[in-house]
Amino acid sequence: MRKVWNQIQHVVWDWNGTLLDDVDLAVTGVNQVCARFGVPAVTREFYRARFQFPISAFYSSLGFDLERIAFSDILREYLAVFDARVRHCALNEGALELLECLRENGIGSSILSASYRPTLVRTLEAKRLSGYFTHVCGLGDEKGTSKLEEGHILHAKLGLPGERILYVGDTTHDAEVAAALGWNSCILSCGHQDEDRLGACNSPRMTGIPALFEDLPWGRVVPNR
């Protein structure tokens, strides 16, 4: 990764599971949906082994009959739990320190997330993180579909060659989006998909944000918060 860092001018971050430690909350939300519709509950391990995009495919893999149960009803039940509590989730270890380090060394940061943008913006504001990001790109609805369209828009806004951009995420979909946009990518295995699931992507993988520090070409910075 050191060779990659030396050419990076902007880091694009996924939010859920990458910067934000929200996997346990996601499992709680999914189990609320399971209870509501009579589907067996999932463990954290089972959730991470099955999580995928589009989100409708994930629920199908859990045993939801989407011809019988409206996907909109599933989302409504899940978001009633998730949106009410997401602001209380902590950041993943090293997240704030790395954001500060990038800023101090003139490297921009933006977010590209499958989260509903208004919810994403509210969460960033509640955590006083908005000032770290040049652009905050989320979806215009709550269906959890592909981030690729928003990625194209962000790429145009950044105005940089793809080799100057690094996308840090936690799913195979993040790796696919980065490849389609011509960006570098690094996938963290501490988020919503486990190592076995991530084995399907060709991106460099790290155990978490602290591992990214090992290859940084600059010194670490202690956040002043």
DRENGUDO-102425 format. One line per 4 residues: for each residue x, y, z of N, C-alpha, C. Coordinates in steps of 0.1 Angstrom, whole numbers, plus 2048, in hexadecimal, padded with zeros to 3 digits. Layout:
X Y Z X Y Z X Y Z | ...
// end
This chain:
808 7F4 800 800 800 800 808 80D 800 | 815 80C 804 81D 818 805 81F 81E 7F7 | 821 816 7ED 822 81B 7DF 815 822 7DB | 80A 81D 7DF 7FD 823 7DC 7FB 830 7E3
7FE 831 7F0 7FD 83D 7F8 805 848 7F2 | 811 845 7EC 819 850 7E7 813 857 7DB | 809 851 7D4 803 858 7C9 7F5 85D 7CC | 7F0 85B 7D8 7E2 85F 7DB 7E1 86E 7DF
7D7 874 7D9 7D3 882 7DC 7C6 883 7E3 | 7BE 878 7E2 7B1 879 7E8 7AC 86B 7ED | 7A7 86A 7F9 7A2 85D 7FE 793 85E 7FE | 78C 854 7F8 77E 853 7F9 77B 848 803
772 84A 80C 76F 841 817 761 83C 815 | 75F 82F 817 752 829 81A 750 82D 829 | 743 82D 82D 740 832 83A 73D 826 843 | 732 81F 841 72D 814 84A 737 808 84A
73C 805 855 746 7FA 857 754 7FD 854 | 756 809 84D 764 80D 84A 769 818 853 | 762 823 853 765 82D 85D 75D 82B 86A | 750 827 868 747 825 873 746 817 877
747 814 884 746 807 88A 737 804 88D | 730 800 882 721 7FE 884 71D 7F0 881 | 726 7E6 880 722 7D9 87D 718 7D3 887 | 71B 7D5 894 712 7D0 89E 704 7D6 89D
703 7E3 89A 6F6 7E9 899 6EF 7E4 88D | 6F6 7E1 882 6F0 7DB 876 6EA 7CE 879 | 6F1 7C6 881 6EC 7B8 884 6E0 7BA 88D | 6E0 7C3 896 6D4 7C6 89E 6C8 7C9 895
6CA 7D2 88B 6C0 7D6 882 6BA 7CB 87A | 6C4 7C3 875 6C0 7B7 86D 6B7 7AD 875 | 6BB 7AB 881 6B4 7A2 88A 6A6 7A7 88E | 6A5 7B4 88E 697 7BA 890 68E 7B7 884
694 7B8 878 68D 7B4 86C 689 7A6 86C | 693 79D 870 691 78F 870 685 78B 879 | 685 792 885 67A 78F 88F 66D 793 889 | 66D 79F 883 660 7A4 87D 65A 79B 873
663 794 86B 65E 78D 85F 660 77E 861 | 663 779 86D 664 76B 86F 670 764 869 | 67B 76A 867 687 765 861 691 762 86D | 699 757 86D 6A2 755 878 6AC 760 87A
6AF 763 886 6B9 76E 889 6C7 76A 885 | 6D0 774 883 6DD 772 87F 6E7 776 88A | 6F3 76F 889 6FE 773 892 706 77E 88A | 70F 784 891 718 78D 88B 721 786 880
725 77A 883 72D 772 87A 725 76E 86D | 719 76A 86F 710 767 864 70D 773 85B | 70A 77E 862 708 78A 85B 714 78E 852 | 720 78E 857 72C 792 850 72F 788 844
72B 77C 846 72D 772 83C 723 773 830 | 717 779 833 70D 77A 828 70B 788 823 | 710 793 829 70D 7A0 825 712 7A3 817 | 70A 7A9 80F 70D 7AC 801 705 7B7 7FB
709 7BC 7F0 701 7C5 7E8 6FC 7BF 7DB | 6F0 7C2 7D7 6E6 7CC 7DD 6E1 7C6 7EA | 6DC 7CE 7F3 6D7 7CA 800 6CB 7C0 7FE | 6C4 7C2 7F4 6B9 7B8 7F2 6BE 7AA 7F0
6C9 7A8 7EA 6CF 79B 7E8 6D4 795 7F6 | 6D9 79E 7FE 6DC 79A 80C 6D0 794 814 | 6C5 79C 813 6B9 797 81A 6B4 78A 814 | 6B5 788 807 6B1 77C 801 6BA 770 806
6C7 773 808 6D0 769 80D 6CD 764 81B | 6C6 76D 823 6C2 76A 830 6B5 762 831 | 6AE 760 826 6A2 759 825 695 761 824 | 697 76E 821 68B 777 81F 685 774 811
678 772 810 672 770 803 66D 77E 7FE | 675 784 7F5 672 792 7F1 666 793 7E7 | 661 787 7E3 654 787 7DC 649 789 7E5 | 64B 784 7F2 640 785 7FB 641 791 805
64E 795 808 650 7A0 811 656 7AB 809 | 64F 7B7 80A 654 7C2 802 661 7C7 808 | 66B 7C9 7FF 678 7CD 803 678 7DB 80A | 66E 7E3 806 66D 7F0 80D 669 7EE 81C
661 7E4 81F 65D 7E1 82D 669 7DC 835 | 672 7D4 82F 67E 7D0 835 687 7DC 839 | 689 7E4 82F 691 7F0 831 68B 7F9 83C | 67E 7FB 83C 678 804 846 67A 7FE 854
679 7F1 856 67B 7EB 863 689 7EC 867 | 692 7EA 85E 6A1 7EB 861 6A5 7F9 865 | 6A1 802 85D 6A5 810 85F 69F 816 86B | 694 811 870 68E 816 87C 697 814 888
69F 809 887 6A9 806 892 6B6 80D 88F | 6BB 80B 882 6C8 810 87F 6C9 81F 880 | 6C0 826 879 6C1 835 879 6C0 83B 887 | 6B8 835 890 6B6 83A 89D 6C3 839 8A6
6CC 830 8A2 6D7 82E 8AB 6E5 830 8A4 | 6E5 832 897 6F2 833 890 6FB 83E 895 | 6F6 849 89A 6FE 854 89E 706 850 8AB | 702 845 8B2 709 841 8BE 714 837 8BB
715 832 8AF 720 829 8AC 72E 830 8AC | 738 829 8B1 745 82F 8B1 74C 82E 8A3 | 756 836 8A1 75E 834 896 767 828 897 | 76B 822 88D 775 817 88D 782 81C 892
78A 814 899 797 817 89E 7A0 81E 894 | 7A5 829 897 7AF 830 88E 7A8 839 884 | 79B 839 883 794 840 878 797 84F 879 | 795 855 885 796 863 887 7A5 867 885
7AE 85F 88A 7BC 862 889 7C1 862 87A | 7BC 859 872 7C0 858 864 7BA 864 85D | 7AD 867 860 7A7 873 859 7AF 880 85C | 7B4 881 868 7BC 88D 86C 7C9 88C 865
7CF 881 865 7DC 87F 85E 7DC 883 84F | 7D1 87E 849 7D0 882 83A 7CE 891 839 | 7C6 897 841 7C3 8A5 840 7D0 8AD 842 | 7D8 8A9 84C 7E4 8B0 850 7EF 8AF 844
7ED 8A4 83C 7F7 8A2 832 7F2 8A6 824 | 7E7 8AD 824 7E1 8B3 817 7DA 8A9 80F | 7D6 89E 814 7CE 894 80D 7BF 895 810 | 7B7 897 806 7A9 899 808 7A2 88C 80B
796 88D 811 78E 882 814 77F 885 810 | 778 87B 80B 76A 87C 808 764 86E 80C | 756 86E 80C 74F 862 810 747 85E 804 | 747 851 800 73E 84B 7F7 737 83F 7FD
72A 841 800 723 837 808 716 833 802 | 712 827 805 704 822 801 6FA 826 80B | 6FE 82E 815 6F4 833 81F 6EC 83E 818 | 6E0 840 81D 6D7 84B 819 6DE 858 81D
6E0 861 814 6E9 86C 816 6E4 875 822 | 6D7 878 823 6D3 881 82F 6D7 87A 83C | 6D5 86D 83D 6D9 866 84A 6E8 867 84C | 6F0 865 841 6FE 866 842 703 874 846
6FD 87E 840 701 88C 844 6FE 88F 853 | 6F2 88A 857 6EE 88D 865 6F8 886 86F | 6FC 879 86B 705 872 874 713 879 874 | 718 87D 869 725 884 869 724 891 871
719 898 870 718 8A5 878 717 8A2 887 | 710 897 88A 70F 893 899 71D 88F 89E | 725 88A 896 733 886 89A 73D 891 898 | 739 89C 893 742 8A8 890 74D 8A3 886
74A 89C 87C 753 897 872 752 89E 865 | 748 8A6 863 745 8AB 855 751 8B3 84F | 759 8B9 858 764 8C1 853 76F 8BA 84D | 76F 8AD 84F 77A 8A4 84A 778 8A1 83B
76C 8A3 836 769 89E 829 765 8A8 81E | 76C 8A7 813 769 8B0 808 75B 8AE 802 | 758 8A1 800 74B 89E 7FA 745 892 802 | 738 892 804 731 887 80B 727 882 802
729 876 7FC 720 871 7F2 719 864 7F8 | 70C 865 7F9 704 85A 7FC 6F9 858 7F2 | 6F1 84E 7F4 6E6 84B 7EB 6DA 854 7ED | 6D2 856 7E3 6C6 85E 7E4 6BA 857 7E9
6BB 84A 7EC 6B1 843 7F2 6B7 839 7FC | 6AE 831 802 6B3 828 80D 6B3 819 809 | 6B5 817 7FC 6B4 809 7F7 6C1 801 7F7 | 6CC 809 7FA 6D9 802 7FB 6DE 7FB 7EE
6DC 802 7E3 6E0 7FD 7D6 6EF 801 7D3 | 6F3 800 7C7 701 803 7C3 705 811 7C5 | 712 813 7C9 718 820 7CB 71E 826 7BE | 71E 81E 7B4 726 821 7A8 722 82E 7A1
715 831 7A0 710 83D 79A 715 849 7A2 | 714 849 7AF 719 854 7B7 728 855 7B6 | 72E 849 7B4 73D 849 7B3 741 851 7A6 | 73A 84F 79B 73D 856 78F 73C 865 791
731 869 798 72F 878 79B 73B 87D 7A4 | 73E 875 7AE 749 87A 7B7 756 87B 7AF | 759 871 7A6 765 871 79F 766 87E 796 | 75B 882 790 75B 88E 788 75E 89A 791
758 89A 79D 75A 8A6 7A6 769 8A7 7AA | 76F 89B 7AD 77D 89B 7B1 787 8A0 7A7 | 784 89D 79A 78C 8A1 78F 79A 89C 78F | 79C 890 795 7A9 88A 796 7AA 87D 78E
7B6 879 789 7B7 86C 783 7B4 861 78D | 7AF 856 788 7AB 84B 792 7B7 846 79A | 7C3 847 795 7CE 842 79C 7D2 84A 7A8 | 7CC 856 7A8 7CF 860 7B4 7C4 85E 7BF
7BB 855 7BD 7B0 854 7C6 7B1 846 7CD | 7AE 845 7DA 7AE 838 7E1 7A0 837 7E7 | 799 82C 7E5 78C 829 7EB 78F 81F 7F6 | 78B 822 802 78D 819 80E 77F 814 812
77C 807 811 76F 802 814 770 7F5 81C | 764 7EE 81D 764 7E2 825 75C 7D6 81E | 759 7D8 811 751 7CE 80A 757 7CB 7FC | 753 7C0 7F6 756 7BD 7E8 750 7C7 7DF
745 7CD 7E3 73F 7D7 7DA 747 7E4 7DA | 74E 7E7 7E5 757 7F3 7E5 762 7F0 7DB | 768 7E4 7DB 773 7E1 7D2 76E 7E2 7C3 | 762 7DD 7C1 75C 7DD 7B3 75A 7EC 7AF
755 7F4 7B7 753 802 7B4 760 809 7B1 | 76A 807 7B9 777 80D 7B7 77D 808 7AA | 77C 7FC 7A6 781 7F7 79A 77A 7FD 78E | 76D 7FE 78F 765 804 784 769 813 782
76D 81A 78C 770 828 78B 77F 82A 788 | 787 820 788 795 821 786 79D 826 792 | 797 824 79E 79D 828 7AA 7A6 81D 7B0 | 7B0 821 7B9 7B6 817 7C2 7AC 813 7CC
7AE 808 7D3 7A5 804 7DE 7AC 7FD 7E8 | 7A7 7FD 7F4 7AB 7F5 7FF 79F 7F1 807 | 79E 7E4 80A 792 7DF 811 795 7DA 81F | 78E 7DF 829 790 7DC 837 787 7D0 83A
78D 7C6 842 786 7BA 845 77F 7BB 853 | 77E 7C7 859 778 7C9 866 769 7CD 865 | 764 7CE 859 757 7D4 857 74C 7C9 854 | 744 7CC 84A 737 7C5 848 739 7B7 841
745 7B5 83B 747 7A8 835 754 7A1 83B | 753 794 83D 75E 78D 843 769 78A 838 | 774 784 83D 77F 781 834 77C 778 829 | 773 76E 82B 770 764 821 768 76C 816
75F 774 81A 757 77C 810 760 785 808 | 769 78B 80F 772 795 808 77D 78E 7FF | 77E 781 801 787 77A 7F8 784 77A 7E9 | 778 77F 7E6 773 780 7D8 779 78C 7D1
77F 795 7D9 783 7A2 7D2 793 7A2 7D2 | 798 7A9 7C8 7A6 7A9 7C6 7AD 7B5 7CC | 7A6 7BD 7D3 7AC 7C9 7DA 7B5 7C5 7E5 | 7BF 7CD 7E8 7C6 7CB 7F5 7BD 7CB 801
7C0 7C3 80A 7B7 7C2 816 7BF 7C5 823 | 7B9 7CC 82C 7BF 7CF 839 7B5 7CB 844 | 7BB 7C8 850 7B2 7C4 85B 7AA 7CF 860 | 7AF 7DC 85F 7A8 7E7 864 7B0 7F4 861
7AA 7FF 865 7B1 80C 863 7BF 80C 869 | 7C1 807 875 7CF 808 87A 7D9 802 871 | 7D6 7F8 86A 7DF 7F1 861 7E3 7FB 855 | 7DB 804 852 7DE 80E 847 7EA 817 84B
7EB 819 858 7F6 822 85C 804 81C 859 | 805 80F 858 812 809 856 819 80E 84A | 811 811 83F 817 814 832 816 823 82F | 811 82B 838 810 83A 836 81E 840 834
81F 849 82A 82C 850 828 82E 85C 831 | 825 85E 83A 826 86A 843 825 865 851 | 828 86E 85B 827 86A 869 818 86A 86D | 815 864 879 808 864 87E 805 871 885
7F8 874 886 7F4 881 88B 7EA 87E 896 | 7EB 884 8A2 7E1 882 8AD 7D6 88C 8AB | 7C9 887 8A9 7BE 891 8A7 7BC 89A 8B3 | 7B9 8A6 8B0 7B7 8B1 8BA 7A8 8B2 8BB
7A1 8A9 8C3 793 8A9 8C4 78F 8AC 8D2
// end
